[in-house]
Amino acid sequence: MNGVSNRLRTSQGAVRPSLSLVTTPPATTKSPWHRNEETHELKLTFSELTLVYKSLQAVKTLGALPPQDELLNDTIQVVDQALNRAA
């Protein structure tokens, strides 16, 4: 994640291509954890995705959620991967 934060600082004025996150079709067997969840397509610009990343890091740093919140950590990881692919 350090590489991402370094790129974020150096690319404030740079124009980045739009990033599109596309969901995959549901599997034939669903996990019991995700029975009633819907999937949605989300399209974000690089700047918007950067803002999401910084916001998630702020939530973690400020301790707004428990330190070992699995959903927060997983979401940070997914956003970090998307930023790395888009960079």
For each residue, the residues with C-beta under 8 A, 3 or more apart:
1: 4 5 76 80
2: 5 6
3: 6 7 84
4: 1 7 8 53 80 83 84 87
5: 1 2 8 9
6: 2 3 9 10
7: 3 4 10 11 83 87
8: 4 5 11 12 50 53 54
9: 5 6 12
10: 6 7 14
11: 7 8 14 16
12: 8 9
13:
14: 10 11
15:
16: 11 19 45 46 47 86 87
17: 46 86
18: 43 44 45 46
19: 16 43 44 45 46 49 82 85 86
20: 41 43 44
21: 41 42 43 44 82
22: 41
23: 39 40 41
24: 39
25:
26: 30 39
27: 30
28:
29:
30: 26 27 34 35
31: 34 35
32: 35
33:
34: 30 31 37
35: 30 31 32
36:
37: 34
38:
39: 23 24 26
40: 23
41: 20 21 22 23
42: 21
43: 18 19 20 21
44: 18 19 20 21 48 49 52
45: 16 18 19 48 49
46: 16 17 18 19 49 50 83 86
47: 16 50 51
48: 44 45 51 52
49: 19 44 45 46 52 53 79 82 83 86
50: 8 46 47 53 54 83
51: 47 48 54 55
52: 44 48 49 55 56 79
53: 4 8 49 50 56 57 76 79 80 83
54: 8 50 51 57 58
55: 51 52 58 59
56: 52 53 59 60 72 75 76 79
57: 53 54 60 61 76
58: 54 55 61 62
59: 55 56 62 64 65 72
60: 56 57 63 64 65 67 72 73 76
61: 57 58
62: 58 59
63: 60 67
64: 59 60
65: 59 60 69 72
66: 69
67: 60 63
68: 73
69: 65 66 72 73
70: 73 74
71: 74 75
72: 56 59 60 65 69 75 76
73: 60 68 69 70 76 77
74: 70 71 77 78
75: 56 71 72 78 79
76: 1 53 56 57 60 72 73 79 80
77: 73 74 80 81
78: 74 75 81 82
79: 49 52 53 56 75 76 82 83
80: 1 4 53 76 77 83 84
81: 77 78 84 85
82: 19 21 49 78 79 85 86
83: 4 7 46 49 50 53 79 80 86 87
84: 3 4 80 81 87
85: 19 81 82
86: 16 17 19 46 49 82 83
87: 4 7 16 83 84
